[in-house]
Amino acid sequence: MKKIMLVTLALLLFGTTAGSVRAGSVECPEPSDLEETSMDDEKELRKALEKIIPKVYAQGDDADMYSEWKIITAKSFPKTVGDNHNEVYYEMAINFCGKDVAEKSWLVRIHFPKWEGKSASNAEGQIFLAKNKEKGWFVWFRYH
């Protein structure tokens, strides 16, 4: 019951603030196209993020504000279960694209220090990623 209430609250918050954040559209991948990963893949993911994060965030007039960043969290979604700060994102991933996709995906939370004191919603980003068997790591959803 607690989990359902948390998910409902998160969806209400995310849904009501959508106009003030930079939520992207959900592009659900085919589960059969995704590679099985484990926490052993974290180092490879972090290396891929060096190219992914600038492509996802450093665009347009605010590009410079995203030029500095630090990873807060990089976890496979199943590893977020029981983690009060991150489990809600796993529930979102399941809601958006189903359990098969969520179980093969990762949550990456990013801190952008140049936004501190200017915009709380832009100071932290959350992206959902998976690893395609042929093309490697990719973002299938960006919340902030």
C-alpha positions as CSV (number, residue, x, y, z in Angstrom):
1,M,0.0,0.0,0.0
2,K,2.8,2.4,0.9
3,K,4.5,1.7,-2.5
4,I,1.2,2.5,-4.4
5,M,0.8,5.7,-2.5
6,L,4.4,6.7,-3.2
7,V,4.0,6.0,-6.9
8,T,0.7,7.8,-7.1
9,L,2.2,10.8,-5.3
10,A,5.2,10.8,-7.6
11,L,3.0,10.6,-10.7
12,L,0.8,13.4,-9.4
13,L,3.9,15.6,-8.7
14,F,5.5,14.8,-12.0
15,G,2.3,15.3,-13.9
16,T,1.4,18.6,-12.3
17,T,4.9,20.1,-12.7
18,A,5.4,18.9,-16.3
19,G,5.0,22.5,-17.6
20,S,7.8,23.8,-15.5
21,V,10.4,21.1,-16.1
22,R,12.1,19.7,-19.2
23,A,10.5,16.2,-19.2
24,G,11.1,14.5,-22.5
25,S,8.8,12.1,-24.2
26,V,9.0,8.4,-23.3
27,E,10.5,6.3,-26.1
28,C,10.1,2.7,-24.9
29,P,12.6,0.3,-26.3
30,E,11.8,-3.2,-27.3
31,P,12.9,-5.5,-24.4
32,S,14.4,-8.0,-26.8
33,D,16.7,-5.3,-28.1
34,L,18.2,-4.7,-24.7
35,E,21.3,-6.3,-23.3
36,E,21.3,-7.8,-19.8
37,T,23.5,-5.6,-17.5
38,S,24.6,-5.8,-13.9
39,M,26.4,-3.5,-11.5
40,D,29.6,-4.7,-13.2
41,D,28.6,-2.5,-16.1
42,E,28.6,0.7,-14.0
43,K,32.1,1.7,-15.0
44,E,31.3,1.3,-18.7
45,L,28.1,3.3,-18.3
46,R,29.9,6.2,-16.5
47,K,32.4,6.3,-19.4
48,A,29.4,6.4,-21.9
49,L,27.8,9.2,-19.8
50,E,30.7,11.5,-20.7
51,K,29.3,11.7,-24.2
52,I,25.6,11.1,-23.4
53,I,25.1,13.9,-20.8
54,P,26.4,16.7,-23.0
55,K,24.2,15.5,-25.9
56,V,21.1,15.3,-23.8
57,Y,21.5,18.5,-21.7
58,A,24.0,20.9,-23.3
59,Q,21.8,22.4,-26.0
60,G,20.2,25.7,-26.8
61,D,20.6,28.9,-24.8
62,D,21.2,27.2,-21.5
63,A,24.0,24.9,-22.8
64,D,26.7,26.5,-20.6
65,M,24.6,25.9,-17.4
66,Y,24.9,22.1,-18.1
67,S,28.6,22.1,-18.9
68,E,29.6,21.1,-15.4
69,W,28.0,18.0,-13.8
70,K,28.4,15.3,-11.3
71,I,26.8,11.9,-11.1
72,I,24.6,11.5,-7.9
73,T,23.3,8.0,-8.7
74,A,24.0,5.4,-11.4
75,K,22.1,2.2,-10.5
76,S,20.3,-0.5,-12.4
77,F,16.6,0.0,-11.6
78,P,16.3,-3.3,-9.7
79,K,19.0,-2.1,-7.3
80,T,16.9,0.9,-6.3
81,V,14.3,-1.3,-4.5
82,G,14.3,-0.2,-0.9
83,D,16.2,3.0,-1.6
84,N,13.8,5.8,-0.6
85,H,15.5,8.4,-2.8
86,N,15.5,6.3,-6.0
87,E,12.9,3.6,-5.9
88,V,10.1,5.9,-7.2
89,Y,11.9,6.2,-10.5
90,Y,11.9,2.4,-10.9
91,E,8.1,2.5,-10.4
92,M,7.9,5.3,-13.0
93,A,10.0,3.2,-15.4
94,I,7.7,0.2,-14.9
95,N,4.6,2.4,-15.4
96,F,6.0,3.9,-18.6
97,C,7.5,0.9,-20.4
98,G,6.7,-2.2,-18.4
99,K,8.7,-4.4,-16.1
100,D,10.8,-6.1,-18.8
101,V,12.2,-2.8,-19.9
102,A,12.6,-1.4,-16.4
103,E,14.6,-4.4,-15.2
104,K,17.1,-3.9,-18.0
105,S,17.4,-0.2,-17.5
106,W,19.4,2.2,-15.3
107,L,18.6,5.4,-13.4
108,V,21.2,8.1,-13.6
109,R,20.7,11.2,-11.4
110,I,22.9,14.2,-12.2
111,H,23.8,17.4,-10.3
112,F,24.4,20.6,-12.3
113,P,26.2,23.0,-10.0
114,K,25.8,26.1,-12.2
115,W,22.0,25.9,-11.6
116,E,22.4,26.0,-7.8
117,G,20.4,28.9,-6.4
118,K,18.9,29.6,-9.8
119,S,16.6,26.7,-10.5
120,A,16.1,23.7,-8.2
121,S,14.4,21.7,-11.0
122,N,17.3,22.3,-13.4
123,A,20.0,21.7,-10.7
124,E,19.3,17.9,-10.9
125,G,18.6,15.8,-13.9
126,Q,17.3,12.2,-14.1
127,I,17.7,10.0,-17.1
128,F,16.6,6.5,-17.8
129,L,19.0,4.5,-19.9
130,A,19.4,1.0,-21.2
131,K,22.0,-0.8,-23.4
132,N,21.0,-1.8,-26.9
133,K,22.6,-5.1,-27.9
134,E,24.0,-3.5,-31.1
135,K,24.2,0.3,-30.5
136,G,25.2,0.5,-26.8
137,W,23.9,2.8,-24.1
138,F,21.1,5.2,-24.9
139,V,18.6,7.4,-23.0
140,W,15.0,6.4,-23.4
141,F,13.5,9.0,-21.0
142,R,14.7,12.3,-19.5
143,Y,12.7,13.7,-16.6
144,H,14.6,16.9,-15.7
